[in-house]
Amino acid sequence: MTKKNKLRHSEYYDLQGCFDELYAKSKQGDVFTNLVEIISSEENIRLAYRNIKRNSGSQTSGVDKLSIKDIEKLSAEKLVEIIQRKLKFYKPKPVRRVEIPKPNGKTRPLGIPTIVDRLVQQCILQVLEPICEAKFHERSNGFRPNRSAEHALAQCYKMIQQQNLHFVVDVDIKGFFDNVNHSKLIRQMWTLGIRDKQLICIIKEMLKAPIIMLDGSTQYPTKGTPQGGILSPLLANIVLNELDWWISSQWENMPTHNEYKIHYAPNGTANKQKIYGALRTSSLKEMYIVRYADDFKIFCRKRSDANKVFIAVKQWLKDRLLLEISEEKSKVVNLKKSYSDIV
């Protein structure tokens, strides 16, 4: 959905002011303990229906064989009543597993929730997104409003052409969406200020929804967020947000002994050259992350730094996020000699 349509829909249901307030409070570091009230409001449910109605995915049915066409037959009042009742005692129906082909000939597993569960996820997404957006890193680009693969490309080209950073740590996380640790994800949400216990219980139930496999068998997941769910991309960004800020803390946001003035360009870009100049006299390793969903690159000035960063990131992902990297797909690349796929 285009940014213009999304904004128009939010304003139509008089919710844009509410979302802006959530963003501002999150920016200030507030905590949120009563989000289910907003999520289950009539305006938010009607907005969720309007937002997903025109998505091509809404025509796809889940295990109950229902699609958006069946929901269209209901009155607005009946739909609101169904979703509100569902949120009160949330128990998701099983997720239907499908395989979609990838360009390399392999397949990607997708989990298709029922249309009612997708509406519930959309209701939650609309309220959580502004809270999380206030806390996300500026160079995280995947599945975020007003961000795209083009933004990631532009940031990478800036690192290479303007900052002359030609050594890149290329990291591929092994089966990221299938290996997200549920407990860690809930703790990260709590840290972001999302502390509504009823909402956390709903998300836990969502993560544990049974999966009906292609052969008809049922799996009960203990980890991972099913690709195909409306909420999954946001949950993935919450998990990797910690990585973005950890990389930034190692160089960009490292405090200096002396206080240097930061100059801002007319477009709001911060010029930290004096700070970076001071940091370059230290033994710190210069590094910058650019991320698109679970694909990310770390740009370094020297190969020796890149080699050390590669080992550190691999260990950090294992210790902090309980994730493994794909050894055959992860490497250090000299961009003057080799090519690297950006997204």
N, C-alpha and C positions, 0 to 999 in steps of 0.2 A: 504494500500500500504506500502511496506517495505521502511525503511529509505534509503536503497541503491538505490532503483528504483527512489524514489522521488528526491534524490540528482542528480542522473544520468540524469533525465528528465530536471531539472533546468539548469544543465551544458550544456546539448544538445542545449537548446534555449538561452544560454549565459545570463541567468538571475541570477545565484547564486551570482555573484558579486554585482548585484543591491540589492538583498535581504540582503546580508551581510552588505551592506552600510546602508540600512534602519535600521537594528538591531543596528549597531554602533551609528548612529545618535540618535536613540531613547534612547539608553543607556546614551548618553550625555545630554538628556533632550531637544533635538530639537523638533520643531513643524513642522507638515506636512500640507501644504495647496494646494499641486498640485498632489494628488495621482491618480486622475482619468486618468491622462495622462499615467501613468505606467500601471494601471488596463486595460485600453483600447488598449494598445499596441499589435501589431500583435503577438509578441513573447509570451506575457502573455496569450493571448487567446488560442494560439496553445498549450501552456503548460497546460492550464486548461483542454482542450479537452483530451490531452494525460493522464493527471492524473486521470480523472474520467471514461475514456473509459473502463478500465478493472474492475471497481467496479461493484459488482453484482447488486447494487442498480440502476445502470444506465440502466438496462434492464426494470425497472419499469416505467410505463408511468404515466403522469399527466393527468389533465383534457382534454388536447388536444389529448390524445391517442398516442402521439409520444414518442419514446424511443431513445436510443443511436444508434440503427440500422438505424433509419431515418436520423439522423445527419451524419452517416458514408457515406451516399450517396452524401452528398454535397462536393464540392471542398473546399480545405483549404481557398481559397480566399473568397468564398461565405460565409463560416462560420464566418470568421473574420468580414466581412461586416455586417452580421446579428447582431452579438454581439455588434459591435461598434455602430450601429444604435440604438440598444436596450438601450445601456448605455447612449446615448445622451438624449433620451426622455423616461426615464425608467418608465414603468407602468407594474407591474407583473401580470401575469394571475392568476386566483384563484388557491388556494392550495387544493388538494384532500385529504380529511380526511379518514384514515384507522385505524382500531384497530388491534393491534397484541397481542397475548396472552402472559401473564407473567407466570413465574413458579408457582406463588401462586394461579393461577386460574383466576386472574383478567386480564384486558386488558390495554394496554398502547396506548394512541392516538398518531398517527403520521400524520404529514402533508406532503404530497408529492407534491413539486412544479413541474412545467413542466420542461422538459429536458433543454430547453433554459434558463429558470430562474436558474436552477441548475448550468449551465455553467457560468452564470453571477456571482452567489454566489462564485463559485470556483475561478474565476478571482479576486474577492475582497478578498477572504480568503488568497490567495497566497501573496498578498501585505500587508494585515493587520497583518498577523501572525508574521512576524519578528519584527514589531513595538511593538506588544503586548508582545511577548516573552521576550523582553528586560525589561519589567516592571512587569512581573508576578513573584509570590513568588516561592521559591525553593521547597516548600512542597505542591504545587498545581499540581496534577498529571493527571487529567482527560482530555482526548481529546487534548493532546499537543504532538508535535513531540518529539520522543525519551523518552516518559513517558508512564507509564502503571499502571494497578492495582497492579502489582508486586512491583513497586516503592513505592506505598502507603503502601502496606503490610510491606515492609522492613523498612520504616520510623516508622511505628507503633511499630514493634518489637524492634527497637532501643530504642524508648521511654520507652517501658516496661522493656526490659531486661538489657539495659546498663544504662539508666537514672533512673530506678526504679520509674517510674511514673505510679501508679496503679489506679488512679481515672480518669475516662474519662467522659467528657460531650458529650453525644451522641445526636446529633441534626438532626432532619428530617424536612426539609422545606416543608410546605404543598403546593403541586402542583406548584413547583418552575417554571418550564418552562411555565406554563399557567399564571403566575402572575407577570412576570418581568415587571416593570414599564418602559414604553418607554422613557419618558422624562428623568428619572434618568439615563437610559442606554446611551442616547445621551450625557448627561452632563459628564458621566464617560469617554466616548470616547474622548470628548473635553479635559478633564484633562490629558489623556494619550498622548495628542499631535496630535490627529487625527482631524485636523481642516479644512479639505477640504469640503467646504459647499455643493458642488455638490454631493460628496460622501455621506455626511450626509443625504441629501435629498433622495438619492437612497435607503439608509438603512431604512429611515422612511417609504418609499413606500413599501419596502419589509416586514416590520413589520405589515403594515396595509393591506396586501394582503387578499382578501376575502377567506373564507374557505367554500368549498362545503362539507356539512355534509353527513353522510351515508344515511339519509332519503331524500337527494336531496335539502334540504334547504340551504340557504347561511348565513353565519355569518360574521360580520365585526368586527375583534378584536380591542380592545382599549388597551389591555395589553397582555404580553406573547410573547415568540418566539416559533414558531411551531417546535416541535421535528420532525426530518426528513429532515429539511433544512440543507444544507452543512455548512452554516454560523452560525447556532444556537449554537453549542457547544462553538465556540469562543466568541460569544456575552454573553453566560452564564458565561464564565470565566472572562470576563470583569466586569460583575456585581459583582461577588463574590470576585474579586481581592481586592476590598476595605476592605472586611471582613478579608482576610488573613493578610493584612498589619496593620489593626487595632489591631488584636490579637497580632501580633509581637511587636507593639509599647507599649503594656502593660507590656512586660517583656524582650523579647530577644533584642529589639532595644532601650530599655529605656536608656537614657544618664546617666552616673554616674558623681559624683563630681570630682573624680580622673580619670586620663587617664590610662587605663591598656593596656598593649601590647597584641595583638591577635596573637597567634601562628598558623601557617598553616601547615597541614599535607601534605605529598608528593602528595596526590590526590586532594589537594586544599581545604579540609575541614577546616573550621575555628575552633580553640579551644578557647572558650570564658570562660573557667572555672574561671579565676580570676574576670571577670566582673560579672558572675553569683554568685560567692562567695560574692562579695560586695552587690549585689542586695538582697541576702538572709538575710542580716542583716537589711533590710528595712521591711516595712509592705506590700510590693507589693506581688501580687499573681503570683506564677510561673505557666506559661501556654504556651503550644505549640500547634499549629494547624497542622493537616494533612488532606488534602482535595482531594477528587476524584469527579470531577464534582460538583453536588449539595449535595453529601454526605460528611460530615466532622466530625471530632472528635477533641476535645480539651483535651489534657492530663495535669493533675494537680498532685501535690504532696500530697495534703491534701483534705479530703472530704469537709471540711468547705470552702476551696477555690473553689472547683468544684461547690458547691451549689451556691455560689455567682456569679461565672462566668456564670453558666447556666442562672440565672435571667438577668444578664447584657447583654448576647448575644441575648437572646430572645427580650429584650427591644431595643437593638441596631438594630437588623434586622427589627423590626417594624418601628422604627423612621427613620432610614437612608435609608433602601432599600424597605420599605413598604411591607415586607414579613411576613407571619405568620408561626409559627412552628406547627407541628403536636404534640399535647399534649400527645397522647397515644403512639407515637413512640419515643418521646424525653425524655431522662432521664439521671441521673448520675449513672454510673456503677463502682462498685469496682471490678477490674479485678481479684483480688485474690479469689473472691467468685462467681462472675457471668461471663457469656460469653457475648461478644459484636461482632456483625458482623462488619467487617472492611469496605468492599466495597460490 
